[in-house]
């Protein structure tokens, strides 16, 4: 049974979920066959591991992020095997990707200084800034000072999202 699982995990034609944090439609030209990849705003798409790995190896920053290892990426690959193949998850170090849970944890910080430092460290790209404001609105995070800082930092109003 364990051998079956291992052979299943290395199938490059297996479709895995890729999720976008951008509140607008994002896309890319396919590398392994003809056509385009289109992910709706805050949506998901199923792609083959082979396509995802090819996108990463060809430097698609939607997947590889700002540093080539997935930090601050717009698309998140919901497959451990594929993330490890692209060296996003190495040893015990996980990919630096903005999630709703991460935003909640930052909002739970007690001091304004630590909150601001963590926002500046965690929210870098335009997609992350819009995702932050979208998450604040959706989760109804209600801290005037923190929300005002986020609006100033992102250059947009929460009510405009």
C-alpha positions in Angstrom: 0.0 0.0 0.0 2.8 2.4 0.8 4.4 1.8 -2.6 1.1 2.6 -4.3 0.9 5.9 -2.4 4.5 6.8 -3.4 3.8 6.2 -7.1 0.6 8.2 -6.8 2.5 11.1 -5.3 5.1 11.3 -8.1 2.6 11.2 -11.0 3.2 14.5 -12.8 -0.1 14.3 -14.7 -2.1 14.5 -11.4 -4.2 17.6 -11.2 -3.7 19.7 -8.0 -5.4 22.9 -6.8 -3.7 26.3 -7.3 -5.4 29.2 -5.4 -5.0 32.9 -6.2 -5.1 35.6 -3.5 -5.5 38.4 -6.1 -9.0 40.0 -6.1 -8.8 40.2 -9.9 -8.4 37.6 -12.6 -4.8 36.4 -13.1 -3.4 34.2 -15.8 -0.4 32.9 -17.7 0.4 31.1 -20.9 0.7 27.4 -20.5 4.2 25.9 -20.8 3.4 22.2 -21.4 0.6 22.5 -23.9 -1.4 25.1 -25.9 -3.6 27.6 -24.2 -3.7 29.9 -21.2 -4.2 29.5 -17.5 -6.9 31.8 -16.0 -7.7 32.0 -12.3 -10.7 34.1 -11.4 -10.5 36.7 -8.6 -9.7 34.9 -5.3 -10.4 31.6 -7.1 -8.9 28.2 -7.8 -8.0 26.1 -10.8 -6.8 22.5 -11.2 -3.4 22.2 -13.0 -1.1 19.2 -13.6 2.0 19.0 -11.4 4.0 19.0 -14.7 2.5 22.4 -15.7 3.0 23.9 -12.3 6.6 22.8 -12.2 7.2 24.1 -15.7 5.7 27.4 -14.7 8.0 27.6 -11.7 11.1 26.6 -13.7 10.3 29.3 -16.3 10.2 32.0 -13.6 6.4 32.7 -13.4 6.4 35.1 -10.5 2.8 34.4 -9.8 4.1 31.0 -8.5 7.7 31.7 -7.6 7.1 35.0 -5.8 9.6 37.7 -5.3 12.6 35.5 -4.5 12.1 32.4 -6.7 11.1 30.1 -3.8 7.5 31.1 -3.5 7.8 34.0 -1.0 4.9 36.5 -1.5 3.5 34.6 -4.5 0.1 35.4 -5.8 -0.7 31.7 -6.5 -0.5 29.0 -3.8 0.0 25.4 -4.8 -2.1 23.2 -2.5 0.1 20.1 -3.0 3.1 19.3 -0.8 4.9 17.3 -3.4 4.8 20.1 -6.0 5.9 22.7 -3.5 8.8 20.6 -2.4 9.8 20.0 -6.1 10.0 23.7 -6.6 12.0 24.1 -3.3 9.3 26.2 -1.7 9.1 23.9 1.4 12.6 22.8 2.3 13.4 21.0 5.6 11.1 22.6 8.3 10.9 26.0 6.5 7.5 26.5 4.9 6.7 28.8 2.0 6.2 32.4 3.0 2.6 32.9 1.8 -0.1 35.3 3.1 -3.2 33.5 4.4 -6.3 34.6 6.3 -5.0 32.8 9.4 -1.7 34.7 9.2 -3.6 38.0 9.0 -5.7 37.0 12.0 -2.5 36.2 14.0 -1.0 39.6 13.0 -4.2 41.4 14.1 -4.0 39.5 17.5 -0.6 41.1 18.3 -0.9 43.4 21.3 1.3 46.4 20.4 0.8 48.6 17.4 4.6 48.6 16.7 4.8 44.8 16.4 1.6 44.8 14.3 3.0 47.4 11.9 6.4 45.5 11.7 4.6 42.3 10.9 2.4 43.8 8.2 5.4 45.4 6.5 7.2 42.0 6.6 4.2 39.9 5.5 2.5 42.1 3.0 4.8 43.1 0.1 3.2 42.8 -3.3 0.2 44.6 -4.8 -1.9 41.3 -4.7 -1.1 40.9 -1.0 -2.1 44.4 -0.2 -5.5 44.0 -1.8 -5.8 40.6 -0.2 -5.1 42.1 3.2 -7.8 44.8 2.8 -10.3 42.2 1.4 -9.6 39.9 4.4 -10.1 42.7 6.9 -13.4 43.5 5.3 -14.6 39.8 5.0 -13.5 38.9 8.6 -14.9 42.1 9.9 -11.6 42.9 11.8 -12.6 45.9 13.7 -9.6 47.8 15.1 -9.6 51.4 14.0 -5.9 52.1 14.5 -4.7 48.9 12.8 -7.2 49.2 10.0 -6.1 52.8 9.4 -2.5 51.8 9.2 -3.4 49.0 6.7 -5.3 51.5 4.5 -2.3 54.0 4.6 0.2 51.2 3.9 -1.8 49.7 1.1 -2.9 53.0 -0.4 -6.6 52.0 -0.6 -9.6 52.3 1.6 -11.2 49.1 2.9 -14.6 50.3 1.9 -13.4 50.5 -1.8 -12.6 46.8 -1.9 
